[in-house]
Amino acid sequence: MMYEEEFERITLLLNRLRVDASAKIVFLVDKNGQQIAGAGEIDKVDTTSLASLTAGNVAATDGLAKLIGEKEFSILFHEGLKDNIHISIVGQRLILVVIFDERSSLGLVRLRVRKASGDIERVLSEMQAKAAEVGGEEVSSPFAEITDDDIDALFSE
């Protein structure tokens, strides 16, 4: 669960990364392909497709890594004629995507991503601690009280 405060902090970190790395677009995706936050020229791309394709790319690359005996490849880079994509895993759960062009360099992006990843991981840790604290206060799922008998009765009619 992400709280508004943490969402705003992550968005600020992504905006800072975009500026510091001279990137066009920066966004954060979960490993299921859901976009969490973004910064930059995101209105110029289909972020839904980009997020799911990025997650698929990471999953496929994880498969390649396992085939050769690696745990994972934590950084991916795709070089195009005009634009480049730098993809990195943050906190074992999220994917940080940076799209940049000739205004930046891979070295600068990697340097800035390393710092931003650490900052994002700290926010994630604080978020986990906050969720654990609030855990007892959270409202249980409305589906928690539904039994198998209720489901059977629903579909048997």
HELIX and SHEET records of a PDB file:
HELIX    1   1 GLU A    4  ASP A   20  1                                  17    
HELIX    2   2 ILE A   42  LYS A   44  5                                   3    
HELIX    3   3 THR A   47  LEU A   67  1                                  21    
HELIX    4   4 LEU A  106  VAL A  134  1                                  29    
HELIX    5   5 GLY A  135  GLU A  137  5                                   3    
HELIX    6   6 ASP A  148  SER A  156  1                                   9    
SHEET    1   A 5 GLN A  35  GLY A  40  0                                        
SHEET    2   A 5 ILE A  25  ASP A  30 -1                                        
SHEET    3   A 5 LEU A  94  PHE A 100 -1                                        
SHEET    4   A 5 ASN A  84  VAL A  90 -1                                        
SHEET    5   A 5 ILE A  75  GLU A  79 -1                                        
END                                                                             
